[in-house]
Amino acid sequence: MCRPCADAVSAARCGTSGRTAGHTSDSAAQAVGWDGSKINRIENAKAHLPIKDVKPLLEAYGVTDETVVTAMEELARDANKIGWWSNYGDLPETNYKDYIGLEEDAESTRIYLPGLLPGLLQIPHYAREIITATAITRTAGEVSALVEMRKKRQAILTDTSRPGGPLDLWAVVHESTLHYRSATHPSLMREQLRHLLDMADRPNITIQVMPILTTPHPGMVGPFHIVRFPHPWPTVISVETIRGGTFAEGTDDVKVYEAAFERIVAAALPVDDSREKIKSIMEEARS
């Protein structure tokens, strides 16, 4: 089952949509005549939710809005589709594949990364060096495949055929990441910073720089992504780790991270000043 579908089932059961009073997994299963473990497997994206079971399950939760029911049925139908990342087999971590699936369906994402540039904005040479340094157990061939995957992911930033158009991206990156120097590719960061400036020209992409000299802010705790979907799907938070990331899906979690991102944006340089900062560091990289 796809991650957004699992999240929507969980939200409906718990009442986070504001439409239900809430159910335990056992009470929800009893309402539709299922074994309790089936609900758990669906909510953890370990089992498929048949289209025919969508409406009865939502009715058991008290969700009768036809817009929600139809959208949920469409998502359950889409869950049978095979994503392009499946061609890479078990190479990517499960959480990474889950995140790519989320990203493919999202309408926008908000990212704070203090240690590196977002994968969606990385040029291949930069991506290779970062993956080589962080994917500690990977072979050279696996690193090449992961670089290729990263490049394919970036298509969502320019794909006008997506239902909602290209993904809307707002990224806040730390100034220190712009000073990265490659021992084997001296011009790498000039190329990477030029790419950031080019991407920032796109109407669906906003890039801000968190200056080294700034006030304390929530991003000091670590990196995270806020992934938003069209109504009625719930927002999902991805918290990055060296193993690829974990998901936080509750309404309270979403509120905390969205408030945190607003404070991060306020602490970062404004968009125009961020652009000038990137230009300045790019010029320094020439020397």
N, C-alpha and C positions, 0 to 999 in steps of 0.2 A: 504493500500500500504506500502511496506517496505521502511525504511528510506533511504538506498542507492539509490533506484530507484527514490524516490522523489528528492533527492539531484542531481541526474544526469539530471532529467528533468529541474530543476531550473538552473543548470549550462549551459545546452544547450540553454535555452531561453535567458539567460543573456549574452551569448557569452563568458563565462569564459574558455571554452575549446579552444578558439582561432579560432573556425570554423564559428562562426556566428557574425553578427553585433549587435545582441541584439534585444529583443522584450519586450514590456510590456505584462502583463497577458492578457489584452483585445485584443491586436493585435495578439498575439499567438492564442487565442481562435478563433478569426475571421478567421484566416488563415485555420483552420481545421473545421470551422462551429460549434464550441461549444459555450456554454454559458461561459462567463468570469469566473464565480465562480468555474467552473469545474477545470480549470487550477490551481487555488488557492488551491482547496481541494487536488489535486494530489501532488502539491509541498509541502504541509503541512502534507503529509502522511495520509490524512483523506479520500481519495478515491482511488479506484483501477484503474490502467491503463490497459485496455484490451489489450491483445497481438496484436490484429488486428489494434489497433490504434497507436501502437508504431512507425511503419515506417512512416505513414503519418504525425505524429506529428514531428518527427525528420526531415523529408524533409521540413516541413514548417519552421523549424529553420535553414535550410541550412546544416544539418548534413546528409551526404550521404555515409560516410565511412561504408562499409559493416561489418567491425569488430565491430564498435560501435553499429550499428543497431542490429546485431545478439546478442551481449552481452546484450543489453537493452531488447530485446525480451525474452532472457533467464531469466533475472532478473524479468521481469514482470510475467513470468510463475512461478518462484519460490515464488513470493509474495503470491501465493495462498496456499503455504505450511504452516502447523501449527508448530510453534517452540515448543520445549519441555517446555519452560517457560509458555506456555498457560495453562498448567495443574494447574498452581497456581492461575488462575482466576484473580481477581482484587487485590490480595494481594500486588504485587509489583507496585510501582508507574509507570505511563505510560512512563515517561522519562527513567526509569530504564529498562523497557521492550524494549524500542527503542534502548537503548544502548547495551543490550544483543544481539539484532538482528544485530546491527552493528558489534559487536565483533565476532559473529559467521561467518560473511562473510569476515572479515578483513584478510589481509595477515600479518600486523604488527601493533603494537601499541606502542606509546611512552608516558610514564606517569611520571609526577612530582607530588608527594604528600608530603607536609610538615608536616602533622599532624598524619598520620597513614600509615600502610603498604597497598599496593594495594590488592584489593579483590582477585585477581588471585594468590596471594602468601600467603594468610592467612590460617593458620591451623584452624580446627573447633573451638577449645576453644577460640582462639584469636578472630575469627569472631563473636562468640556468645557475647563476652564481648563488642566488638565494636558496634555491631548491637543493643544490649540492651541499651547501653549508648546513641546512636544517633537516633535510631528509637523510639522516645519518647512516641508515642501513641500506640505502638504495645503490644499485649498480649504475654505471654510466648509461646503459641502455634504458633503465627505468627513469633516470633523471631526464633523458631526452623525451621520453613519452609524457612525463609530467609537464615538461615545458610546452609540449604540443597541446596538451589538454588546456593549459592556462591560456594559450593563444586562442583556442577555439571558444573558451568561455567569453572572451572579450567581444565576440560578435554581437552579444546582446546590447552593447552600447551603441551600435550603429544599425541594427536590424529594424528597418521600418515596417517589415511584414509582421512583426509581433502584434498580437491583439491590441495592446495598449501603446504600441510604438516602442522605440528604444528604451532600455532601462534608465530610469532617472537615478543618477548617482551623486551623492554628496559625501565627499571624503575629506577628513581632517588628518593631515599628516604632520609628523613632528619635524621641525627644522633640521635636527641632527641627521635624519635619514637622507636629506638632500646633499649632505657632505660625504656620502659614501665614496670610497675610492677603490677601484679594481686594480689588483696587482698585475693582471694579465691583459686587461683591455683599457688602456689609459683614457680613451675617449668615451667610455661607457656612460658615465654620468652626464656628460654633455648631451649625448643622444637621448638618455632617459629624461632629463629635465626638459629638453626640447619637446619630447613627446608629451610630457605633462602639460606644457603650455598649449600645444596643439589640441589636446583633448579638452582642456579647459575652455577652448573657444566654442565647443559644442553646446547647444542650448540645454541639453539634458545632463550636463556634468558641471558640478561645482567643486572646486578644490580650495581648501584653506590650509594655511601653514600655522602650526602651533609654534610660536617662537621659543627659543631657548630661555629667554628672560620673560617670564610670564607669571601670572598669579596662580595659586593652587587651583586645581580643577579635578573633576571625577575621573578623567581619563588617565590620571597618574596611577590608577589602580591597575589598568591593563587594557588591551584591545578588545573591541566588540563590534558586531554588525547588527543593525536593525533592519530587518527584511519585511517590507510591507506589501500587501496584496490587495487586489480590488475587493470591494465589498461582495460577500460577507465574510471573507476569510480573515482569520486573526493574524496579527503581526507576530513574527518570531524573532527571538534574539539568538545570535550565535556568538559565543564567547570563545575566543581563540586560545589554543594551547599548542604546545610543540607537537602534539599528536593529532592536530587537525581541528579541534573545537568541540564544544558541547552546546546543547540547545537549552534555552530558558524560554518557556512558553506561556507561563501564567500571566494573567492580566496585571497583577501587582508587579511582576518582573518587568513587563513591557513599560509600565508607567515610570518605573525607576530609571530604566535605561534611556527612555525618550527624554526625561527631564535631565539626565546626565549629559546627553548629547547637546541639548540646548545650552547648557553651561559651558561645554567644551567649545561650541561655536562662538559663544560670547568671549571666551578667553583667547581664542585664536585671532590671527590677523584678519582683517576684512578681506574680501575676495580680491579687490584691486591691489591692496598692499601685499597680499600673498603672491600675486602674479609678479610683482616687482621683486619680491624676495627671491623667488625662483629664478628670475632673470639674472639677478645679481650673483647668485651662487653659480649659475651656469657660466657666467663670465669669469668668475674666479677659477672655475675648473679648466679654463683654457690655458692657464699658466702652469 
